[in-house]
Amino acid sequence: MNKFSRWFSKNLIRIYAVVGFTYLFIPIVYTFVFSFNNYVKSNLVWRGFTFNNWKNPCGVLDICPALGNSIKIGLIATTGATILGTLIAFALGRYAFKGRGIVNTLIFLPMATPELVLGASLLTMFLNFGFNPGFWTIVIAHIMFCISFVVVTVKARIASLDPRLEQAAMDLYANEGETFRRITLPLVAPGIAGAALLAFSLSFDDFIITNFNSGTTITFPLYVYTHAERGLPAQANVIGVSMFMLALIIVLAGQFVGRKRKTTA
């Protein structure tokens, strides 16, 4: 018993890690396995193995247009939120100005506000201004709530910078523009890239705010929700697994590039 207790206490963190990762990856494994299901109407019961779902992921009506809407909205919202959020992060992280504390508080409000309240409020605002809900109202809504996450991520990166690097560039007769372009921006770039990936994933995955402000525009999360009761096709699993693998490849590529830079530095 003492031997088992010592082994258990020594490997407790590893046990927690295995249990935690198992809990997290079971839905992903289920999604991957059932993407090969030879389903009839509903992809809930295993009926046999097939590659047809992967060969023709757009074989179900409206699933690829919904995916296309999610990707377009995500790219536009990510671009807008990343540009605006980065500028705000530099302003908050580098400059002292009147009302800075209030701005910091306002930045956190979209993150703290329940999405149900945020989505309903945005819909009310759009209707009061005479905007019909649709593609562009979704884009505006996504930019609005993604900016907060971009600001927090980029601001944390800016706070970790060593100011002596920029001072050294100034001592070597570099002006402010050259210092920003050659020193500051490359150092902040990993934070900006991480913030952009986070913004895209939040935009692509959002359902509640999108549902309030979508009008007749159908995104991939809305497609999944509307077809869940009638039977979600296996092609939705294919798209979900593909997006997961794409995100995993991007993360691994970023890790590889980061390690390569450290070894060559």
Secondary structure, 3 states (H helix, E strand, C coil): CHHHHHHHHHCHHHHHHHHHHHHHHHHHHHHHHHCCECCCCCCCCCCCECCHHHHCCCCCCCHHHHHHHHHHHHHHHHHHHHHHHHHHHHHHHHCCCCCHHHHHHHHHHHHHCCHHHHHHHHHHHHHHCCCCCCHHHHHHHHHHHHHHHHHHHHHHHHHCCCHHHHHHHHHCCCCHHHHHHHHHHHHHHHHHHHHHHHHHHHHHHCCHHHHHHCCCCCCHHHHHHHHHCCCCCHHHHHHHHHHHHHHHHHHHHHHHHHHHHHHHC
